[in-house]
C-alpha cells in the first residue's frame, strides 16, 4: 500500500503507527490471559483491594455502580438544651440527666456538628458548638458532670433563642438542624404571671416562625406531668420534630435514645438472639448495650473467637462504660457473626458506617388524618442508588408497623423504574395514633435495619388547599372543615398567621361559610416562602373543650420561566472548492482501512465493556459474599 495511503489510514483511525504496533503487541498476551480467565474459577476481589490498586491497573465500573470511597460525614447539626431549674431537684433527684447526656453526645456520629447549653433564668453554654470528633465527645462527656438543679426560673424562650442564634435567618444554609430540649416545667421567667404569658406567646408567635424559616426541627422531652406538654407539642408539630414524655427520670436515658434515633438517621444492623452479622463493607460499628443495676460485665465475641471487654487494649477498640450503659466502637471490624454476652434489651442497637446504606423513604413525624405514608427504602452505594439486579435480587425486605391496631407485617417489593427502591403496597389510610416502624433487609450476610416513629393526628378538622385562578381571587384558599362527630361547628375558634422569609408576620382572617372556614392568601412572589400557622380550638358535641393540633402549611412562589431564546440565524453554507481528480488507489486503501478499523474497534470495545461489567458485578457482589466461618 502506498505510504500516502498508510498515513491517511492512521489519521482516520486516530492512531500513531508505532503506538498501534505496540498496542497490538500488548493486546496479544492480554487476550491469552482473558481466555485463561474464562476457563478458570471466578474470584471476587475485596473492595479495599480495588481501592488500593494503582489507577493504571484499575478497571472502571459502569456509571450505575459507583466506585467505593471513604465514608462521608453526615450532614447534621444538633443543639442540646438542658433544664437546670430548681424543680429538677424533685423530678430528677438522682441527676440522671448526667448519664443520659453522656449517652447522647457519644452516640452522635463523627463529622456532624453539635453544642450543649444549660438553662434556668438564662442560658449557659456548656459545650461550644463544633465538629463532633473524639476530642469533642471527651469534652462533652466531662462537661456533663456540671449539670445541676440550682436555677430559679425556666426561661425556655431565651434558651432556644441562644442555642439557635447562629442558625436563624439570615444565616447561610447549612446541614440539617436539630434542637433537642429537655424540661420539666412551664415557661417561668418571672413571678409576674403576665410576663410568663408574654414569654410563652413570644415563643410560639415570634420564635417558632423564625425556627420554621431556618428549617430547624425541635425535639422535646417533657419530664414529669408538670411540664407544659401543650407548648412542647406545638413546638414539635410546628417544626416537624418529635415530642417524648418521660414520667420519671428513670426513663430519661431511653427518651434521649428515642430522640436520637428520630432526629439523626443512621444505618443499623439488627440484633437477633444477642448476635449480629457484619458484611465486608462495614468500616466501623458502634454497639449500645443498656445495663440494669448490678449487671455482669459485658463481653463481645468476634467472628474469630476473640473476646473483648472494657479492659481490652485493642487499638481499634473504644469502650465507654457507664453504670447504665456500654458504648463499644470498633474500626475495621471482621466480617461475620458477632456475639454479645449481656442481658437482652430491645433498645440495644448496632450502628454501622458503610458505603452500602439502606436509606428509608422520609415519613413526616406528624401526618394529617387521611394521609398515607409511603413505607419504603432505597439501597445506595456511596450515596448513589444501586441498580444491579445481581445484588437487589438477593434482598428480602420486610417491615413491622406497630400502631393502634397492633403489629402489622409488611413485605416490601422492588419499585419499577426507581433504582434500588423497595416499597410496601399502599393500604387504606391509617387510624389516628402513634406508630413505630421497623424495616429490616436480609441479603444473606448483608443485613440492615431502620426505625422511625410517626403520629397520625385526629380527624377533628379537615384541612384542604385549593389554588384559585379566578378574577375575584388569585392565590390559595385554605379550607377548614370540622368533623361534626368530634367537634361542634359553631364552637370553633381559629387564629392564623402567615410569616414570610423576611420574618414579617401578619394575622389572617378566617371567613365562616356554611360548615367550613376559609383563609385566603395571594400568591407568593417568585422565590418567596410563606409559612401559615393555624391554632384552632373548640368543643366536642358533649361540650368538652379541645385543642386541635394542626401542621403548618408552606406556600412557595414559583420561579418565572426563563424567556425563550430566539434561534440564531443559520449562516449560508460555504462554497465547496472544486473537487480534485480522484485517486482510486488511495480511496480503496482508505475504504479497506476504515472497515478493518471499525471491526477491530468494535471487537476491542466489546471486550472492554465485558471486562468492565464483570469487574463491576464482582466488586459489588463481593461486599455481600458469605463471610468465612469463625
C-alpha positions in Angstrom: 0.0 0.0 0.0 1.4 3.5 -0.8 2.9 5.5 2.0 0.4 8.2 1.4 -2.5 5.8 1.9 -0.9 4.4 5.1 -0.6 7.9 6.6 -4.2 8.7 5.7 -5.4 5.4 7.3 -3.5 6.2 10.5 -5.0 9.7 10.7 -8.6 8.4 10.1 -8.2 5.8 12.9 -6.7 8.5 15.3 -3.6 6.3 15.8 0.1 6.6 15.6 1.5 3.7 13.6 4.2 2.9 16.2 1.7 3.2 19.0 -0.7 0.9 17.1 2.0 -1.7 16.7 2.9 -1.5 20.5 -0.9 -1.7 21.3 -1.2 -4.9 19.2 1.9 -6.4 20.9 0.4 -5.8 24.3 -3.1 -7.0 23.4 -2.0 -10.4 22.3 -0.9 -11.6 25.8 -3.9 -9.9 27.3 -6.2 -11.9 25.1 -4.4 -15.1 26.1 -4.9 -14.1 29.8 -8.6 -13.4 29.0 -9.0 -16.9 27.6 -7.3 -18.4 30.5 -9.5 -16.5 32.9 -12.6 -17.7 31.1 -11.7 -21.3 31.9 -10.5 -20.6 35.5 -12.8 -20.4 38.5 -14.1 -16.9 39.2 -12.6 -15.0 42.1 -14.0 -11.9 43.8 -11.7 -9.1 44.8 -12.3 -7.3 48.1 -13.4 -3.6 47.5 -10.5 -2.4 49.6 -8.1 -4.1 47.2 -9.7 -2.4 44.3 -9.3 1.0 46.0 -5.6 0.3 46.8 -4.8 -0.8 43.2 -2.8 1.7 41.1 -5.1 3.6 38.7 -3.2 2.2 35.6 -4.3 -1.3 36.6 -7.9 -0.4 37.6 -10.9 -1.4 35.6 -13.6 1.3 35.6 -17.1 0.2 36.5 -20.2 1.3 34.6 -21.8 4.5 35.8 -24.6 2.6 37.5 -22.2 1.1 40.0 -20.3 3.9 42.0 -16.7 3.2 42.9 -16.0 2.6 46.6 -14.7 5.6 48.5 -14.2 6.8 52.1 -17.3 7.3 54.2 -18.6 10.9 54.0 -19.5 12.8 57.2 -23.3 13.1 57.7 -24.8 16.5 57.3 -26.4 17.0 60.7 -26.1 19.8 63.3 -27.5 19.3 66.8 -28.1 21.7 69.7 -28.9 20.2 73.1 -30.6 22.3 75.7 -31.0 21.0 79.3 -33.2 22.4 82.1 -31.3 23.1 85.4 -34.1 24.9 87.3 -34.7 24.2 91.0 -37.7 22.0 90.3 -35.3 19.4 88.9 -34.4 18.5 92.5 -37.8 16.8 92.7 -38.2 15.5 89.2 -34.6 14.3 88.8 -33.3 13.8 92.3 -30.5 11.4 91.2 -29.4 13.8 88.4 -29.9 11.1 85.8 -29.6 13.9 83.2 -25.8 13.4 83.5 -25.6 9.8 82.2 -28.4 10.5 79.7 -26.4 13.4 78.2 -23.2 11.4 78.1 -25.0 8.7 76.1 -26.5 11.2 73.7 -23.2 13.1 72.9 -21.3 9.8 72.4 -23.9 8.5 70.0 -23.6 11.5 67.7 -21.7 10.5 64.5 -18.3 11.8 63.9 -18.3 14.6 61.3 -21.6 16.0 62.5 -21.8 19.3 64.4 -23.1 19.8 68.0 -23.2 22.0 71.1 -24.8 21.8 74.6 -26.5 24.5 76.7 -27.9 24.6 80.2 -30.6 27.0 81.2 -32.8 28.3 84.1 -33.1 32.0 84.4 -30.8 32.4 81.4 -28.9 30.1 79.1 -25.3 29.0 79.7 -23.1 27.4 77.1 -21.8 24.0 78.5 -20.0 22.7 75.4 -19.2 25.1 72.5 -20.8 24.1 69.1 -18.2 22.4 66.9 -17.4 19.4 64.8 -18.1 16.1 66.5 -14.9 14.0 66.9 -13.3 12.0 69.8 -11.9 15.2 71.4 -15.3 16.9 71.3 -17.0 13.8 72.8 -14.4 13.7 75.6 -15.0 17.3 76.4 -18.8 16.9 76.4 -18.6 13.8 78.5 -16.6 15.6 81.2 -18.8 18.7 81.0 -22.0 16.7 81.6 -20.9 16.4 85.3 -21.6 20.1 85.7 -25.4 19.6 85.3 -27.2 20.9 88.4 -30.6 21.9 89.8 -30.0 25.3 91.3 -31.7 27.7 88.9 -34.6 30.0 90.0 -36.7 30.1 86.7 -37.3 28.3 83.5 -36.7 30.6 80.6 -37.4 28.4 77.6 -37.7 31.3 75.2 -34.2 32.6 76.0 -32.6 29.1 75.9 -33.9 28.2 72.4 -33.1 31.7 71.1 -29.5 31.4 72.4 -28.9 27.9 71.1 -30.4 28.6 67.7 -28.8 32.1 67.3 -26.3 31.1 64.7 -28.9 29.3 62.6 -31.7 31.9 62.4 -32.2 33.9 59.3 -30.3 35.5 57.6 -27.8 32.7 58.4 -26.4 30.8 55.4 -27.9 27.4 54.6 -26.1 24.5 56.3 -26.6 20.9 57.4 -30.0 19.7 58.7 -30.6 21.4 62.0 -32.0 19.8 65.2 -32.8 21.4 68.6 -33.2 18.9 71.5 -34.9 20.4 74.6 -35.3 18.7 78.0 -37.5 20.5 80.5 -39.8 19.6 83.5 -41.8 22.8 83.7 -43.8 25.6 82.3 -42.5 28.9 80.8 -41.4 30.7 84.0 -39.4 33.9 83.6 -40.8 36.0 86.5 -43.0 36.0 89.5 -45.3 38.1 87.4 -47.9 35.8 85.5 -48.2 38.5 82.8 -44.6 38.3 81.9 -44.7 34.5 81.8 -47.7 34.6 79.4 -45.9 37.2 77.2 -42.8 35.0 77.0 -44.9 31.9 76.1 -46.7 33.9 73.4 -43.4 35.2 72.0 -42.1 31.7 71.9 -45.0 30.5 69.8 -45.7 33.5 67.6 -42.2 35.1 67.2 -39.5 32.5 67.7 -41.3 29.5 66.2 -41.8 31.1 62.8 -38.1 32.0 62.8 -37.2 28.4 63.6 -39.5 27.3 60.8 -38.0 29.6 58.2 -34.5 28.4 59.2 -35.5 24.7 58.8 -34.8 23.9 62.5 -36.6 20.9 63.8 -37.4 20.9 67.6 -37.3 17.7 69.6 -38.5 17.8 73.2 -38.6 15.7 76.3 -41.2 16.6 78.9 -40.0 15.3 82.2 -43.0 14.8 84.6 -46.6 15.8 84.2 -45.8 19.3 85.4 -44.2 20.2 82.0 -46.2 22.4 79.6 -46.9 19.5 77.3 -49.2 21.5 75.0 -46.4 24.0 74.4 -43.8 21.3 73.7 -46.2 19.5 71.3 -46.9 22.7 69.5 -43.2 23.4 69.1 -42.5 20.0 67.7 -45.6 19.9 65.5 -44.8 23.4 64.0 -41.2 22.4 63.3 -41.5 18.8 62.2 -39.7 17.4 65.3 -40.9 14.9 67.9 -42.1 15.0 71.5 -41.5 12.4 74.2 -43.0 12.3 77.7 -40.8 10.8 80.4 -43.0 10.4 83.5 -39.9 10.0 85.7 -36.1 10.4 85.5 -35.6 6.7 85.2 -36.9 6.9 81.6 -34.6 9.8 80.6 -31.9 7.6 79.1 -34.4 5.7 76.8 -36.1 9.0 76.0 -32.8 10.5 74.8 -32.2 7.4 72.8 -35.6 7.6 71.2 -35.0 11.2 70.2 -31.5 10.3 68.8 -33.0 7.6 66.6 -35.7 10.0 65.4 -33.6 13.1 64.9 -30.3 11.6 63.5 -31.0 8.8 61.0 -28.3 6.2 60.8 -27.6 2.8 59.3 -28.0 -0.1 61.7 -27.9 -3.9 61.6 -30.5 -6.0 63.5 -29.6 -8.0 66.7 -31.1 -11.5 66.9 -30.5 -13.7 69.9 -27.8 -11.4 71.1 -25.9 -11.7 67.8 -25.4 -9.5 64.8 -23.8 -10.1 61.4 -21.5 -7.6 59.6 -20.7 -7.7 55.9 -17.3 -6.9 54.4 -18.4 -3.3 53.5 -18.6 -2.1 57.1 -15.8 0.3 58.1 -16.9 0.8 61.7 -19.7 -0.2 64.1 -20.9 1.2 67.4 -22.7 -1.2 69.8 -25.0 0.2 72.5 -25.9 -2.0 75.5 -28.2 -0.7 78.1 -27.4 -2.1 81.6 -29.5 -2.9 84.6 -28.3 -2.2 88.1 -25.8 -4.9 89.2 -25.4 -6.3 85.6 -22.4 -8.5 84.9 -19.6 -7.0 82.8 -20.4 -7.0 79.0 -18.4 -9.3 76.8 -18.2 -9.2 73.0 -17.0 -12.1 70.9 -15.6 -11.5 67.4 -16.2 -13.9 64.5 -12.7 -15.3 65.0 -13.4 -16.1 68.7 -11.5 -13.1 70.2 -13.2 -12.0 73.4 -13.4 -8.2 74.0 -14.2 -6.4 77.3 -13.9 -2.9 78.6 -10.4 -3.8 79.8 -9.2 -4.9 76.3 -6.4 -2.9 74.8 -7.1 -3.4 71.1 -6.1 -0.2 69.2 -9.2 -0.5 67.0 -11.5 -0.6 70.1 -13.1 2.3 72.1 -15.2 1.2 75.0 -17.2 3.8 77.1 -18.6 2.2 80.3 -21.1 4.0 82.5 -23.2 2.5 85.2 -26.3 2.4 82.9 -24.8 1.6 79.5 -21.8 0.3 77.5 -20.9 2.0 74.2 -18.5 0.0 72.1 -16.9 1.3 68.9 -14.7 -0.9 66.7 -13.0 0.3 63.4 -12.3 -2.1 60.5 -14.3 -5.0 62.2 -14.0 -8.5 61.0 -17.0 -9.6 58.8 -19.2 -12.4 60.1 -21.3 -13.2 63.2 -20.6 -11.2 66.4 -22.0 -12.5 69.7 -22.9 -10.3 72.7 -22.8 -11.6 76.3 -25.2 -9.2 78.1 -28.9 -9.1 79.1 -31.1 -8.7 76.1 -32.9 -5.4 75.7 -35.0 -4.3 72.7 -33.3 -0.8 72.9 -29.8 -2.3 72.3 -28.6 -1.5 68.8 -25.7 -1.7 66.4 -25.0 1.4 64.2 -22.6 0.9 61.3 -20.5 3.1 59.0 -20.5 1.7 55.5 -20.5 2.7 51.8 -23.5 0.5 51.4 -26.6 2.0 53.0 -30.3 1.4 53.4 -31.9 4.8 53.3 -35.6 4.9 54.5 -38.0 7.0 52.5 -38.9 10.0 54.6 -42.1 10.0 56.6 -43.0 13.2 58.3 -43.3 13.0 62.0 -46.9 14.2 62.0 -49.4 13.2 59.4 -52.9 14.6 59.0 -55.8 12.2 59.2 -56.2 10.5 55.8 -52.6 10.9 54.8 -51.0 7.7 53.5 -47.2 7.4 54.2 -45.0 5.7 51.7 -43.2 2.9 53.5 -40.0 2.0 51.7 -36.2 2.2 51.4 -33.6 2.9 48.8 -30.3 1.0 48.8 -27.3 3.1 47.9 -23.6 2.7 47.4 -21.7 5.9 48.1 -25.0 7.9 48.1 -25.9 6.6 44.6 -28.9 4.2 44.1 -27.8 0.7 43.3 -29.3 -0.6 40.1 -27.6 -4.1 39.8 -30.2 -6.8 39.7 -27.5 -9.2 40.8 -27.4 -7.5 44.2 -31.1 -6.4 44.5 -32.3 -9.9 43.8 -30.5 -11.2 46.9 -32.5 -8.9 49.3 -35.6 -9.8 51.3 -37.0 -6.6 52.7 -39.8 -6.6 55.4 -41.3 -4.1 57.8 -43.3 -4.3 61.1 -45.7 -1.4 61.7 -46.8 -1.2 65.3 -49.8 1.1 65.8 -53.2 1.4 67.5 -54.5 -1.8 65.9 -51.4 -3.9 66.9 -48.5 -5.1 64.8 -48.8 -5.3 61.0 -46.3 -7.3 58.9 -45.5 -5.7 55.5 -43.5 -7.1 52.6 -41.5 -4.6 50.5 -41.1 -5.2 46.8 -38.8 -3.5 44.2 -40.2 -0.3 42.7 -40.2 -0.3 38.9 -38.2 2.4 37.3 -36.7 3.5 40.6 -33.2 2.0 41.1 -32.5 0.5 44.4 -36.0 1.2 45.8 -38.3 -1.2 47.7 -41.7 -0.2 49.0 -44.8 -1.6 50.6 -48.1 -1.6 48.7 -50.3 1.4 49.7 -53.0 0.3 52.1 -56.1 2.1 53.5 -55.4 5.4 55.4 -54.1 4.8 58.9 -56.1 5.4 62.0 -55.2 8.3 64.3 -52.5 7.4 66.8 -48.8 6.8 67.3 -46.9 4.4 65.1 -43.5 2.7 65.3 -42.0 1.4 62.0 -39.1 -1.1 61.8 -37.7 -2.0 58.4 -35.3 -4.9 58.0 -33.3 -6.1 55.0 -31.7 -9.5 54.7 -29.3 -10.4 51.9 -27.5 -13.3 53.5 -24.5 -11.7 55.2 -25.7 -8.2 54.4 -28.3 -7.0 56.9 -29.7 -3.6 57.7 -32.3 -2.1 60.0 -34.1 1.3 60.3 -36.6 2.6 62.8 -38.9 5.5 62.8 -41.8 6.9 64.8 -44.7 9.0 63.4 -48.1 10.2 64.5 -51.4 10.3 62.6 -53.3 13.2 64.1 -57.0 13.1 65.0 -59.6 13.9 62.3 -61.2 16.8 64.3 -60.6 19.2 61.5 -60.0 18.5 57.8 -57.5 20.9 56.1 -57.5 21.4 52.3 -55.6 23.7 50.0 -57.1 25.0 46.8 -55.3 27.0 44.1 -57.5 29.9 42.9 -57.1 31.4 39.5 -60.3 33.4 39.2 -60.7 37.1 38.7 -62.0 37.7 42.3 -59.1 36.0 44.0 -55.9 34.7 42.5 -53.9 32.7 45.1 -54.5 29.9 47.6 -57.6 29.2 49.7 -57.1 27.0 52.8 -60.4 25.3 53.7 -61.0 24.1 57.3 -63.9 21.7 57.8 -64.8 20.4 61.3 -65.8 16.8 61.8 -69.3 17.1 63.1 -69.0 13.9 65.1 -66.0 15.2 67.0 -66.2 19.0 67.0 -69.2 21.3 67.3 -69.0 23.5 64.3 -70.3 26.7 66.0 -67.6 26.4 68.8 -64.6 26.6 66.5 -62.2 29.4 67.1 -59.3 30.0 64.7 -56.2 32.1 65.0 -54.0 32.1 61.9 -50.8 33.9 60.9 -48.5 34.0 57.9 -44.8 34.6 58.1 -42.6 35.4 55.1 -38.9 34.8 54.6 -38.1 38.3 55.9 -39.7 37.3 59.3 -42.6 39.6 58.7 -45.8 38.1 60.4 -49.3 39.2 59.9 -52.6 37.8 61.1 -55.2 36.2 58.7 -58.9 36.5 59.0 -60.9 33.2 58.8 -64.2 33.6 56.9 -67.1 31.3 58.0 -69.0 29.9 55.1 -71.7 27.1 55.7 -69.9 24.5 57.8 -66.3 25.5 57.0 -63.8 28.3 57.4 -61.7 29.8 54.7 -58.3 31.5 54.8 -57.5 33.4 51.5 -53.9 34.3 50.6 -52.4 35.8 47.5 -49.7 34.0 45.5 -46.2 34.4 47.0 -43.7 36.2 44.8 -41.0 34.3 42.8 -38.7 32.5 45.2 -40.7 33.6 48.3 -41.6 31.2 51.1 -44.6 31.8 53.4 -45.5 29.7 56.4 -49.0 29.6 57.6 -49.6 28.6 61.3 -53.1 27.8 62.4 -54.2 27.4 66.0 -57.7 26.0 66.5 -59.8 25.2 69.5 -63.4 24.3 70.1 -65.7 21.9 72.0 -66.9 18.4 71.4 -70.6 17.8 70.8 -70.8 17.0 74.6 -69.3 20.4 75.4 -65.8 19.4 76.5 -63.1 21.9 75.4 -60.5 20.6 72.9 -57.4 22.0 71.2 -57.0 20.9 67.6 -53.3 20.2 66.6 -52.6 21.3 63.1 -49.4 21.2 60.9 -48.1 24.4 59.4 -48.7 25.0 55.7 -45.8 26.2 53.4 -46.5 28.2 50.3 -43.7 28.8 47.8 -43.7 31.2 44.9 -42.8 29.8 41.6 -39.7 31.0 39.8 -40.5 32.7 36.5 -39.9 30.7 33.3 -36.8 31.9 31.5 -37.6 33.8 28.3 -37.4 31.7 25.2 -34.2 32.3 23.3 -34.6 33.3 19.6 -32.8 30.8 17.4 -29.6 32.1 15.9 -29.7 32.6 12.2 -28.1 29.8 10.2 -25.3 31.1 8.1 -25.3 30.1 4.4 -23.2 27.1 3.6 -19.7 27.8 2.4 -18.9 27.3 -1.2 -17.3 24.0 -1.7 -13.9 24.1 -3.6 -13.6 22.3 -6.8 -13.1 18.6 -6.3 -9.6 17.3 -7.3 -9.3 14.3 -9.6 -10.0 11.1 -7.7 -7.0 8.9 -6.7 -8.6 5.4 -6.9 -5.7 3.6 -5.2 -5.8 5.9 -2.2 -9.6 5.7 -2.0 -9.5 1.9 -2.0 -6.9 1.8 0.7 -9.0 4.2 2.9 -12.0 2.0 2.5 -10.1 -1.1 3.5 -8.5 0.6 6.5 -11.8 2.1 7.7 -13.6 -1.2 7.6 -10.7 -3.0 9.3 -10.5 -0.3 11.9 -14.2 -0.5 12.6 -14.1 -4.3 13.1 -11.1 -4.1 15.4 -12.5 -1.2 17.3 -15.9 -2.9 17.8 -14.2 -6.1 19.0 -12.0 -4.1 21.4 -14.9 -2.0 22.8 -17.0 -5.2 23.3 -14.1 -6.8 25.2 -13.5 -3.7 27.3 -17.2 -3.4 28.2 -17.4 -7.0 29.1 -14.3 -6.7 31.4 -15.8 -3.6 33.0 -19.2 -5.2 33.5 -17.6 -8.3 35.0 -15.4 -6.2 37.3 -18.3 -4.1 38.5 -20.5 -7.1 39.3 -17.7 -8.8 41.2 -16.8 -5.6 43.1 -20.4 -5.1 44.2 -21.4 -8.7 45.0 -18.1 -9.2 46.9 -19.5 -6.9 49.6 -22.3 -9.5 50.2 -20.3 -12.7 49.7 -20.5 -15.1 52.6 -18.1 -14.3 55.3 -15.6 -17.0 56.2 -16.7 -19.1 59.2 -15.1 -18.1 62.5 
